[in-house]
Amino acid sequence: GSGRISVHRSGGRDKIAGFDCALAEISYDGAEPEEAICVASATELGISDADFHALNAAMRGMADIAALDPNSDPGADFAQMGGVPIRSRDLISGEGSELVSIDTSAVDPSRLRVPANFREVSIEELMRQ
């Protein structure tokens, strides 16, 4: 856990769910690659700059939470990857995920409302629960 991330693009390309993406590998602290990804640009995915920055901020927030675990690897931000990983495979376990589709229809605003029983807690408090 914790350390430097490097993203190495192989120069290869693929198509996932109809979207063009660049093949890359992620390494931690200069070690052998641990993850194979295929990265699509925000433009290719039809994501606006504002939405890309919001998505990247959300992913950095999740990486900050994961970093509280000393055994976790640091998260790479999408800017460092040059886009959004639409396929990811752990080179050690073989487990992975892949984009199947994108739905750009409007989301019902009621699904985004803060619940009435919402209570803000610190990350540390959350981790103790």
N, C-alpha and C positions, 0 to 999 in steps of 0.2 A: 503493500500500500504506500501511498503518498510518493510523489516524485514527478519526474518529467515525462511528458507524453510526446511521442513523435508519430506523425502520420506520414507514411511513405506511399506515394502514388506509383503504381507499377507502369502506368501508361496504357494499360488495358481498359476496355470499356465493355459494358453489358447493357441489357435492357431488362428492367424489372417492371411488371405491370404496365408495360408500354412506355416507361420513362427511361431515357438514356442516363447512364451513371458511370462514374470513373471508379475503377478498382483500386483499392488501397489496403494497407495493413497498418495496425496500430501496435506500437511497442511502448513499454513502460521502462523508464530509467536505462535506456540503451540496450535492454535485453532483446532476446529473440521476439519476433512478432507474436502477439497473443490473440489478435482479433483481425479477421478479414472483413472489410466493409465494401459497399458499393455506394458512392456518394453522388447524389443528384443535386444540381444547382437549384436554388430557390426559384429562379426563372423557369427552369424545366418543369418544376412542379406547380407552377402558377401561383407561387406564394409571394405576396408583396414584400417589399423591404421592411416595412413596419411589422408585418406578421413574422417575418424571418427573425428580426431582432427580438421580438417578444418570445418566440419559440426558443431561441438561443438563451435568453435570460432564464426561462423556465428550466431548461436543461442544466444550466450552470447552478441554479438553485438546488436542483436534485443532486448534483455532484457535490455541492457543499454539504448537504445532509449526509450523503454516503461517506464523505471524508471524515465524518465523526467516528467511523469505524476504522481503526488503525490497520485492519487487514484488507480494506477495499482499495481498488486501484482508482487513481484520480480520473475524473471524467474529462474527455476532450470536448472543447466547445465547437459548435458547428462552423464558426468562423475559421478555426484552425483546420477543420476538415475541408473547408471550401464548399460547404453545402450541407445537405441533410442525408445521413446514412439511410438508405431505403432497403438495404440488406446488411445483416450483421451475422457473423458466425465466429464463435469462440474456437480458436484453433486447437485448444487443449481438450475441451469436452465435446466439441462438435455441435453443441447447441447453438441455435440461431433464430433469427426472425427475418421476415421479408414483407415488404409492403405488398398488399393485395389490391387496394384501390384507394382513391381519394374522393371524398364526398364534399362538395363545396356548397351544398344547400344551406340555407339559413338555420341557425340553431334557435330553438324556442327559448326566449329570454328567461322563462321561469326555471330552466335547467341551470342557469348561471347565477341565480339568486343565492345570497348567503343565507344558510339555514337560520331559523329563529334561535336555535339553541347553540349557535356558534360561540366559541370562546377561544380567544387568542392565547397561545402558549409559546414559550420559547422552545427552540430546538432541543435544548438540554432537557427541559421538562418532558417533552415528547419522547425522547430517547429513554427516559426513566420509566415510562409507562409500560 
